[in-house]
Amino acid sequence: MESANKTHRVEFYEVEDIALKMEDHNKQLEEWDKVYNTIRPHQSLDYQTPAEYYQAWLNTHPQPTASLM
């Protein structure tokens, strides 16, 4: 968690012009989260995005299907 907090601070709060209105700030943060999770590679995930890592995990861990009784 500390790493995530540092990343948010260094890559978002120290770089972006943060909106003063909370609604606008939340929109900015949501957009940054999309980049963080779908575009930005993560060293700890072998340079994959979290979305890529999760998809690879799903591909190797079949999910149970619901039974229609």
Secondary structure, DSSP 8 states (H G I E B T S, - for coil): -HHHHHHHIIIIITTS---SSHHHHHHHHHHHHHHHHHTS-BGGGTSB-HHHHHHHHHHHS--------
